[in-house]
C-alpha cells in the first residue's frame, strides 16, 4: 500500500498512477488523513471486467422490464 500526502503526490503523480494501474493500493492524504484512493478505470490485467462492484450496484423494480408505452416513446423521440 502506498500512502502519500498531497504535496508529495503532486510531484510523484505519474508514479502513483502507474502503481495503481499495476494493482497497488494508492491513498492520497490531506493533512495526514486519508482523503482519496487512486483506482484504475480499466480492469487490471487478468481481472474480470464484468465483476460486480458492490458500491455501484443498483436494483430496479419489475416495472423497469416492461415495454415503454407509445407516450413514453414519443418523449424520447422528440429532438
Gaussian input, Z-matrix of N, CA and C with variables (Angstrom, degrees):
# hf/3-21g

backbone

0 1
 N
 C     1     B1
 C     2     B2     1     A1
 N     3     B3     2     A2     1     D1
 C     4     B4     3     A3     2     D2
 C     5     B5     4     A4     3     D3
 N     6     B6     5     A5     4     D4
 C     7     B7     6     A6     5     D5
 C     8     B8     7     A7     6     D6
 N     9     B9     8     A8     7     D7
 C    10    B10     9     A9     8     D8
 C    11    B11    10    A10     9     D9
 N    12    B12    11    A11    10    D10
 C    13    B13    12    A12    11    D11
 C    14    B14    13    A13    12    D12
 N    15    B15    14    A14    13    D13
 C    16    B16    15    A15    14    D14
 C    17    B17    16    A16    15    D15
 N    18    B18    17    A17    16    D16
 C    19    B19    18    A18    17    D17
 C    20    B20    19    A19    18    D18
 N    21    B21    20    A20    19    D19
 C    22    B22    21    A21    20    D20
 C    23    B23    22    A22    21    D21
 N    24    B24    23    A23    22    D22
 C    25    B25    24    A24    23    D23
 C    26    B26    25    A25    24    D24
 N    27    B27    26    A26    25    D25
 C    28    B28    27    A27    26    D26
 C    29    B29    28    A28    27    D27
 N    30    B30    29    A29    28    D28
 C    31    B31    30    A30    29    D29
 C    32    B32    31    A31    30    D30
 N    33    B33    32    A32    31    D31
 C    34    B34    33    A33    32    D32
 C    35    B35    34    A34    33    D33
 N    36    B36    35    A35    34    D34
 C    37    B37    36    A36    35    D35
 C    38    B38    37    A37    36    D36
 N    39    B39    38    A38    37    D37
 C    40    B40    39    A39    38    D38
 C    41    B41    40    A40    39    D39
 N    42    B42    41    A41    40    D40
 C    43    B43    42    A42    41    D41
 C    44    B44    43    A43    42    D42
 N    45    B45    44    A44    43    D43
 C    46    B46    45    A45    44    D44
 C    47    B47    46    A46    45    D45
 N    48    B48    47    A47    46    D46
 C    49    B49    48    A48    47    D47
 C    50    B50    49    A49    48    D48
 N    51    B51    50    A50    49    D49
 C    52    B52    51    A51    50    D50
 C    53    B53    52    A52    51    D51
 N    54    B54    53    A53    52    D52
 C    55    B55    54    A54    53    D53
 C    56    B56    55    A55    54    D54
 N    57    B57    56    A56    55    D55
 C    58    B58    57    A57    56    D56
 C    59    B59    58    A58    57    D57
 N    60    B60    59    A59    58    D58
 C    61    B61    60    A60    59    D59
 C    62    B62    61    A61    60    D60
 N    63    B63    62    A62    61    D61
 C    64    B64    63    A63    62    D62
 C    65    B65    64    A64    63    D63
 N    66    B66    65    A65    64    D64
 C    67    B67    66    A66    65    D65
 C    68    B68    67    A67    66    D66
 N    69    B69    68    A68    67    D67
 C    70    B70    69    A69    68    D68
 C    71    B71    70    A70    69    D69
 N    72    B72    71    A71    70    D70
 C    73    B73    72    A72    71    D71
 C    74    B74    73    A73    72    D72
 N    75    B75    74    A74    73    D73
 C    76    B76    75    A75    74    D74
 C    77    B77    76    A76    75    D75
 N    78    B78    77    A77    76    D76
 C    79    B79    78    A78    77    D77
 C    80    B80    79    A79    78    D78
 N    81    B81    80    A80    79    D79
 C    82    B82    81    A81    80    D80
 C    83    B83    82    A82    81    D81
 N    84    B84    83    A83    82    D82
 C    85    B85    84    A84    83    D83
 C    86    B86    85    A85    84    D84
 N    87    B87    86    A86    85    D85
 C    88    B88    87    A87    86    D86
 C    89    B89    88    A88    87    D87
 N    90    B90    89    A89    88    D88
 C    91    B91    90    A90    89    D89
 C    92    B92    91    A91    90    D90
 N    93    B93    92    A92    91    D91
 C    94    B94    93    A93    92    D92
 C    95    B95    94    A94    93    D93
 N    96    B96    95    A95    94    D94
 C    97    B97    96    A96    95    D95
 C    98    B98    97    A97    96    D96
 N    99    B99    98    A98    97    D97
 C   100   B100    99    A99    98    D98
 C   101   B101   100   A100    99    D99
 N   102   B102   101   A101   100   D100
 C   103   B103   102   A102   101   D101
 C   104   B104   103   A103   102   D102
 N   105   B105   104   A104   103   D103
 C   106   B106   105   A105   104   D104
 C   107   B107   106   A106   105   D105
 N   108   B108   107   A107   106   D106
 C   109   B109   108   A108   107   D107
 C   110   B110   109   A109   108   D108
 N   111   B111   110   A110   109   D109
 C   112   B112   111   A111   110   D110
 C   113   B113   112   A112   111   D111
 N   114   B114   113   A113   112   D112
 C   115   B115   114   A114   113   D113
 C   116   B116   115   A115   114   D114
 N   117   B117   116   A116   115   D115
 C   118   B118   117   A117   116   D116
 C   119   B119   118   A118   117   D117
 N   120   B120   119   A119   118   D118
 C   121   B121   120   A120   119   D119
 C   122   B122   121   A121   120   D120
 N   123   B123   122   A122   121   D121
 C   124   B124   123   A123   122   D122
 C   125   B125   124   A124   123   D123
 N   126   B126   125   A125   124   D124
 C   127   B127   126   A126   125   D125
 C   128   B128   127   A127   126   D126
 N   129   B129   128   A128   127   D127
 C   130   B130   129   A129   128   D128
 C   131   B131   130   A130   129   D129
 N   132   B132   131   A131   130   D130
 C   133   B133   132   A132   131   D131
 C   134   B134   133   A133   132   D132
 N   135   B135   134   A134   133   D133
 C   136   B136   135   A135   134   D134
 C   137   B137   136   A136   135   D135
 N   138   B138   137   A137   136   D136
 C   139   B139   138   A138   137   D137
 C   140   B140   139   A139   138   D138
 N   141   B141   140   A140   139   D139
 C   142   B142   141   A141   140   D140
 C   143   B143   142   A142   141   D141
 N   144   B144   143   A143   142   D142
 C   145   B145   144   A144   143   D143
 C   146   B146   145   A145   144   D144
 N   147   B147   146   A146   145   D145
 C   148   B148   147   A147   146   D146
 C   149   B149   148   A148   147   D147
 N   150   B150   149   A149   148   D148
 C   151   B151   150   A150   149   D149
 C   152   B152   151   A151   150   D150
 N   153   B153   152   A152   151   D151
 C   154   B154   153   A153   152   D152
 C   155   B155   154   A154   153   D153
 N   156   B156   155   A155   154   D154
 C   157   B157   156   A156   155   D155
 C   158   B158   157   A157   156   D156
 N   159   B159   158   A158   157   D157
 C   160   B160   159   A159   158   D158
 C   161   B161   160   A160   159   D159
 N   162   B162   161   A161   160   D160
 C   163   B163   162   A162   161   D161
 C   164   B164   163   A163   162   D162
 N   165   B165   164   A164   163   D163
 C   166   B166   165   A165   164   D164
 C   167   B167   166   A166   165   D165
 N   168   B168   167   A167   166   D166
 C   169   B169   168   A168   167   D167
 C   170   B170   169   A169   168   D168
 N   171   B171   170   A170   169   D169
 C   172   B172   171   A171   170   D170
 C   173   B173   172   A172   171   D171
 N   174   B174   173   A173   172   D172
 C   175   B175   174   A174   173   D173
 C   176   B176   175   A175   174   D174
 N   177   B177   176   A176   175   D175
 C   178   B178   177   A177   176   D176
 C   179   B179   178   A178   177   D177
 N   180   B180   179   A179   178   D178
 C   181   B181   180   A180   179   D179
 C   182   B182   181   A181   180   D180
 N   183   B183   182   A182   181   D181
 C   184   B184   183   A183   182   D182
 C   185   B185   184   A184   183   D183
 N   186   B186   185   A185   184   D184
 C   187   B187   186   A186   185   D185
 C   188   B188   187   A187   186   D186
 N   189   B189   188   A188   187   D187
 C   190   B190   189   A189   188   D188
 C   191   B191   190   A190   189   D189
 N   192   B192   191   A191   190   D190
 C   193   B193   192   A192   191   D191
 C   194   B194   193   A193   192   D192
 N   195   B195   194   A194   193   D193
 C   196   B196   195   A195   194   D194
 C   197   B197   196   A196   195   D195
 N   198   B198   197   A197   196   D196
 C   199   B199   198   A198   197   D197
 C   200   B200   199   A199   198   D198
 N   201   B201   200   A200   199   D199
 C   202   B202   201   A201   200   D200
 C   203   B203   202   A202   201   D201
 N   204   B204   203   A203   202   D202
 C   205   B205   204   A204   203   D203
 C   206   B206   205   A205   204   D204
 N   207   B207   206   A206   205   D205
 C   208   B208   207   A207   206   D206
 C   209   B209   208   A208   207   D207
 N   210   B210   209   A209   208   D208
 C   211   B211   210   A210   209   D209
 C   212   B212   211   A211   210   D210
 N   213   B213   212   A212   211   D211
 C   214   B214   213   A213   212   D212
 C   215   B215   214   A214   213   D213
 N   216   B216   215   A215   214   D214
 C   217   B217   216   A216   215   D215
 C   218   B218   217   A217   216   D216
 N   219   B219   218   A218   217   D217
 C   220   B220   219   A219   218   D218
 C   221   B221   220   A220   219   D219
 N   222   B222   221   A221   220   D220
 C   223   B223   222   A222   221   D221
 C   224   B224   223   A223   222   D222
 N   225   B225   224   A224   223   D223
 C   226   B226   225   A225   224   D224
 C   227   B227   226   A226   225   D225
 N   228   B228   227   A227   226   D226
 C   229   B229   228   A228   227   D227
 C   230   B230   229   A229   228   D228
 N   231   B231   230   A230   229   D229
 C   232   B232   231   A231   230   D230
 C   233   B233   232   A232   231   D231
 N   234   B234   233   A233   232   D232
 C   235   B235   234   A234   233   D233
 C   236   B236   235   A235   234   D234

   B1=1.4530
   B2=1.5228
   B3=1.3234
   B4=1.4559
   B5=1.5260
   B6=1.3136
   B7=1.4622
   B8=1.5228
   B9=1.3315
   B10=1.4637
   B11=1.5164
   B12=1.3413
   B13=1.4487
   B14=1.5278
   B15=1.3093
   B16=1.4579
   B17=1.5251
   B18=1.3100
   B19=1.4673
   B20=1.5250
   B21=1.3280
   B22=1.4661
   B23=1.5176
   B24=1.3208
   B25=1.4603
   B26=1.5244
   B27=1.3208
   B28=1.4666
   B29=1.5249
   B30=1.3033
   B31=1.4630
   B32=1.5282
   B33=1.3370
   B34=1.4724
   B35=1.5297
   B36=1.3341
   B37=1.4555
   B38=1.5279
   B39=1.3203
   B40=1.4734
   B41=1.5192
   B42=1.3246
   B43=1.4580
   B44=1.5313
   B45=1.3312
   B46=1.4591
   B47=1.5315
   B48=1.3179
   B49=1.4683
   B50=1.5221
   B51=1.3248
   B52=1.4708
   B53=1.5205
   B54=1.3182
   B55=1.4619
   B56=1.5296
   B57=1.3286
   B58=1.4713
   B59=1.5229
   B60=1.3296
   B61=1.4682
   B62=1.5243
   B63=1.3212
   B64=1.4646
   B65=1.5220
   B66=1.3327
   B67=1.4558
   B68=1.5161
   B69=1.3143
   B70=1.4651
   B71=1.5319
   B72=1.3124
   B73=1.4613
   B74=1.5282
   B75=1.3406
   B76=1.4607
   B77=1.5274
   B78=1.3289
   B79=1.4628
   B80=1.5177
   B81=1.3348
   B82=1.4580
   B83=1.5246
   B84=1.3319
   B85=1.4663
   B86=1.5164
   B87=1.3209
   B88=1.4544
   B89=1.5265
   B90=1.3299
   B91=1.4643
   B92=1.5268
   B93=1.3431
   B94=1.4558
   B95=1.5169
   B96=1.3308
   B97=1.4620
   B98=1.5298
   B99=1.3459
   B100=1.4625
   B101=1.5299
   B102=1.3493
   B103=1.4652
   B104=1.5285
   B105=1.3270
   B106=1.4695
   B107=1.5222
   B108=1.3444
   B109=1.4620
   B110=1.5146
   B111=1.3140
   B112=1.4577
   B113=1.5230
   B114=1.3190
   B115=1.4674
   B116=1.5199
   B117=1.3174
   B118=1.4665
   B119=1.5258
   B120=1.3159
   B121=1.4593
   B122=1.5159
   B123=1.3206
   B124=1.4639
   B125=1.5225
   B126=1.3261
   B127=1.4674
   B128=1.5205
   B129=1.3055
   B130=1.4528
   B131=1.5254
   B132=1.3108
   B133=1.4560
   B134=1.5263
   B135=1.3246
   B136=1.4478
   B137=1.5161
   B138=1.3071
   B139=1.4572
   B140=1.5305
   B141=1.3131
   B142=1.4576
   B143=1.5276
   B144=1.3520
   B145=1.4646
   B146=1.5233
   B147=1.3218
   B148=1.4642
   B149=1.5208
   B150=1.3169
   B151=1.4611
   B152=1.5205
   B153=1.2919
   B154=1.4552
   B155=1.5207
   B156=1.3214
   B157=1.4522
   B158=1.5219
   B159=1.3394
   B160=1.4669
   B161=1.5190
   B162=1.3381
   B163=1.4609
   B164=1.5258
   B165=1.3379
   B166=1.4523
   B167=1.5268
   B168=1.3085
   B169=1.4563
   B170=1.5211
   B171=1.3163
   B172=1.4548
   B173=1.5123
   B174=1.3027
   B175=1.4532
   B176=1.5291
   B177=1.3186
   B178=1.4651
   B179=1.5113
   B180=1.3071
   B181=1.4537
   B182=1.5194
   B183=1.3113
   B184=1.4618
   B185=1.5286
   B186=1.3454
   B187=1.4612
   B188=1.5330
   B189=1.3227
   B190=1.4535
   B191=1.5221
   B192=1.3202
   B193=1.4570
   B194=1.5279
   B195=1.3159
   B196=1.4624
   B197=1.5251
   B198=1.3411
   B199=1.4708
   B200=1.5323
   B201=1.3283
   B202=1.4543
   B203=1.5296
   B204=1.3191
   B205=1.4565
   B206=1.5209
   B207=1.3349
   B208=1.4701
   B209=1.5262
   B210=1.3270
   B211=1.4596
   B212=1.5333
   B213=1.3073
   B214=1.4599
   B215=1.5219
   B216=1.3371
   B217=1.4707
   B218=1.5114
   B219=1.3412
   B220=1.4724
   B221=1.5209
   B222=1.3285
   B223=1.4654
   B224=1.5241
   B225=1.3123
   B226=1.4709
   B227=1.5182
   B228=1.3205
   B229=1.4727
   B230=1.5249
   B231=1.3274
   B232=1.4703
   B233=1.5152
   B234=1.3643
   B235=1.4682
   B236=1.4957
   A1=109.13
   A2=115.71
   A3=121.56
   A4=107.50
   A5=116.21
   A6=121.48
   A7=107.93
   A8=116.37
   A9=120.34
   A10=110.09
   A11=115.66
   A12=120.39
   A13=109.35
   A14=117.10
   A15=122.64
   A16=111.33
   A17=117.80
   A18=121.47
   A19=110.80
   A20=116.96
   A21=120.72
   A22=110.49
   A23=116.78
   A24=121.73
   A25=111.68
   A26=117.25
   A27=120.52
   A28=111.32
   A29=116.07
   A30=119.65
   A31=112.64
   A32=117.37
   A33=121.00
   A34=112.26
   A35=117.24
   A36=120.42
   A37=112.83
   A38=118.34
   A39=120.45
   A40=111.12
   A41=116.75
   A42=121.38
   A43=110.50
   A44=116.81
   A45=121.07
   A46=111.52
   A47=116.76
   A48=120.20
   A49=110.04
   A50=116.91
   A51=120.17
   A52=111.26
   A53=116.95
   A54=120.10
   A55=110.21
   A56=117.15
   A57=120.89
   A58=110.83
   A59=116.70
   A60=120.64
   A61=112.25
   A62=116.04
   A63=120.16
   A64=112.38
   A65=116.82
   A66=120.41
   A67=116.27
   A68=117.04
   A69=120.62
   A70=109.93
   A71=116.74
   A72=122.04
   A73=107.14
   A74=116.96
   A75=122.10
   A76=109.62
   A77=115.79
   A78=122.26
   A79=108.84
   A80=116.25
   A81=120.94
   A82=107.22
   A83=114.56
   A84=120.89
   A85=111.00
   A86=114.88
   A87=121.61
   A88=106.32
   A89=116.32
   A90=122.04
   A91=111.58
   A92=116.33
   A93=121.14
   A94=115.45
   A95=117.15
   A96=121.47
   A97=108.82
   A98=118.77
   A99=119.87
   A100=110.74
   A101=115.74
   A102=120.65
   A103=112.02
   A104=117.65
   A105=120.89
   A106=109.95
   A107=114.41
   A108=121.15
   A109=108.58
   A110=116.42
   A111=121.20
   A112=107.94
   A113=115.95
   A114=120.49
   A115=108.19
   A116=117.66
   A117=120.26
   A118=111.08
   A119=115.58
   A120=121.14
   A121=109.66
   A122=116.06
   A123=120.16
   A124=108.89
   A125=117.19
   A126=119.00
   A127=111.83
   A128=116.02
   A129=122.45
   A130=107.40
   A131=117.32
   A132=122.12
   A133=110.78
   A134=116.71
   A135=121.48
   A136=113.81
   A137=117.25
   A138=121.17
   A139=109.07
   A140=117.18
   A141=121.81
   A142=109.40
   A143=119.08
   A144=121.06
   A145=112.97
   A146=117.57
   A147=120.98
   A148=112.16
   A149=116.50
   A150=119.33
   A151=109.99
   A152=114.95
   A153=119.75
   A154=108.40
   A155=116.14
   A156=121.76
   A157=106.29
   A158=117.97
   A159=121.27
   A160=114.44
   A161=118.30
   A162=120.57
   A163=111.96
   A164=116.76
   A165=120.31
   A166=112.47
   A167=118.02
   A168=121.25
   A169=110.78
   A170=115.59
   A171=120.78
   A172=108.24
   A173=116.29
   A174=119.42
   A175=107.51
   A176=115.23
   A177=120.78
   A178=108.54
   A179=115.52
   A180=120.27
   A181=111.35
   A182=116.10
   A183=121.73
   A184=112.36
   A185=116.80
   A186=120.31
   A187=112.22
   A188=117.35
   A189=120.65
   A190=111.52
   A191=117.86
   A192=121.55
   A193=112.74
   A194=116.73
   A195=120.10
   A196=109.54
   A197=118.05
   A198=120.81
   A199=110.46
   A200=115.33
   A201=120.29
   A202=110.20
   A203=117.09
   A204=121.78
   A205=111.38
   A206=116.39
   A207=122.02
   A208=111.35
   A209=117.18
   A210=120.87
   A211=110.72
   A212=116.75
   A213=121.39
   A214=110.90
   A215=117.02
   A216=120.32
   A217=110.55
   A218=116.03
   A219=120.18
   A220=111.23
   A221=117.07
   A222=120.64
   A223=111.35
   A224=117.73
   A225=121.81
   A226=111.95
   A227=116.18
   A228=120.33
   A229=112.65
   A230=117.54
   A231=119.71
   A232=110.55
   A233=116.36
   A234=119.56
   A235=113.61
   D1=134.87
   D2=177.80
   D3=-110.22
   D4=131.32
   D5=178.66
   D6=-133.28
   D7=122.39
   D8=-177.88
   D9=-135.84
   D10=149.96
   D11=173.27
   D12=-76.59
   D13=159.92
   D14=-176.35
   D15=-53.50
   D16=-45.00
   D17=-177.60
   D18=-59.60
   D19=-45.87
   D20=177.85
   D21=-66.39
   D22=-42.30
   D23=-175.92
   D24=-61.90
   D25=-34.76
   D26=179.66
   D27=-58.13
   D28=-43.81
   D29=-176.93
   D30=-80.51
   D31=-15.07
   D32=-177.86
   D33=-119.45
   D34=23.16
   D35=-173.70
   D36=-58.61
   D37=-43.77
   D38=178.86
   D39=-58.72
   D40=-44.10
   D41=178.59
   D42=-61.67
   D43=-45.13
   D44=-178.05
   D45=-65.44
   D46=-39.75
   D47=177.30
   D48=-62.48
   D49=-46.51
   D50=178.84
   D51=-61.56
   D52=-38.93
   D53=178.62
   D54=-63.07
   D55=-44.13
   D56=178.81
   D57=-63.50
   D58=-40.64
   D59=178.63
   D60=-63.89
   D61=-24.70
   D62=179.08
   D63=-97.66
   D64=16.60
   D65=172.33
   D66=94.36
   D67=-0.24
   D68=179.77
   D69=-74.22
   D70=141.89
   D71=176.34
   D72=-82.71
   D73=113.94
   D74=-176.27
   D75=-115.56
   D76=122.64
   D77=179.15
   D78=-119.80
   D79=134.81
   D80=175.38
   D81=-110.19
   D82=129.24
   D83=-176.52
   D84=-105.11
   D85=153.26
   D86=174.51
   D87=-123.21
   D88=120.42
   D89=-176.15
   D90=54.99
   D91=37.80
   D92=177.15
   D93=80.72
   D94=1.20
   D95=-179.17
   D96=-110.04
   D97=126.71
   D98=178.64
   D99=-53.66
   D100=129.21
   D101=-176.77
   D102=-116.73
   D103=-45.94
   D104=-177.31
   D105=-142.66
   D106=160.20
   D107=174.04
   D108=-119.52
   D109=143.46
   D110=173.08
   D111=-93.02
   D112=125.68
   D113=177.32
   D114=-133.24
   D115=145.31
   D116=179.60
   D117=-68.63
   D118=144.58
   D119=175.39
   D120=-76.84
   D121=-40.86
   D122=178.16
   D123=-89.27
   D124=158.05
   D125=-179.60
   D126=-63.80
   D127=147.83
   D128=174.06
   D129=-69.48
   D130=145.27
   D131=-179.99
   D132=-47.66
   D133=126.29
   D134=178.42
   D135=86.76
   D136=-5.87
   D137=-179.03
   D138=-86.69
   D139=145.42
   D140=179.80
   D141=-73.80
   D142=114.02
   D143=-177.86
   D144=-67.94
   D145=-13.48
   D146=-179.00
   D147=-100.00
   D148=13.34
   D149=-178.04
   D150=-63.65
   D151=153.57
   D152=178.30
   D153=-86.03
   D154=130.99
   D155=176.27
   D156=-104.96
   D157=106.14
   D158=-172.95
   D159=-51.55
   D160=-38.15
   D161=-178.29
   D162=-65.35
   D163=-22.07
   D164=-176.51
   D165=-104.43
   D166=0.61
   D167=-177.73
   D168=-68.38
   D169=139.29
   D170=175.40
   D171=-132.38
   D172=161.32
   D173=173.99
   D174=-129.67
   D175=150.51
   D176=179.92
   D177=-127.41
   D178=156.15
   D179=177.79
   D180=-77.83
   D181=170.85
   D182=-179.83
   D183=-59.04
   D184=-30.10
   D185=-178.13
   D186=-61.87
   D187=-21.20
   D188=179.03
   D189=-68.11
   D190=-20.88
   D191=-178.26
   D192=-93.78
   D193=-5.81
   D194=-179.90
   D195=-81.00
   D196=147.08
   D197=178.64
   D198=-62.21
   D199=149.17
   D200=176.66
   D201=-74.96
   D202=142.95
   D203=178.15
   D204=-77.27
   D205=168.54
   D206=-179.18
   D207=-57.68
   D208=-40.97
   D209=-178.16
   D210=-62.40
   D211=-43.41
   D212=179.57
   D213=-66.35
   D214=-43.06
   D215=178.30
   D216=-59.98
   D217=-38.38
   D218=179.04
   D219=-60.42
   D220=-39.97
   D221=178.61
   D222=-63.61
   D223=-38.43
   D224=179.97
   D225=-72.66
   D226=-30.13
   D227=-174.39
   D228=-81.46
   D229=-15.42
   D230=-178.72
   D231=-68.97
   D232=138.09
   D233=178.57
   D234=-71.95

